[in-house]
Amino acid sequence: MERRVAALMVAVLGTLLIAVFAPAVSASSAGSPWTPGHATFYGGSDGSGTM
């Protein structure tokens, strides 16, 4: 039982840290010359069909 509580506390703490620091990282790259993009992958999960 104690391990489950510890694991839950670690998960909550990690989520809070990400929620606090993710906007700061995003804002620091706001002046970047890069533009947002996306990628589409048409191959199989093992990489087949990509060459």
Residue, then its C-alpha position, 0 to 999 in steps of 0.5 A: m500500500e505504501r508503494r502505491v501512495a508513493a507512486l501516486m505522489v510522484a505522479v502528482l508531483g511530476t504532473l505539477l512540475i510539468a504544468v508549471f515549467a512547460p509554459a516557461v519553456s514554450a515562452s522562451s522559444a516564442g521569438s524563434p524563426w522556426t514555424p510550427g509544423h507536423a508530420t504524417f507517417y504512412g509506414g507500418s509500426d515496424g518502419s515497413g513501407t517507408m523506403 
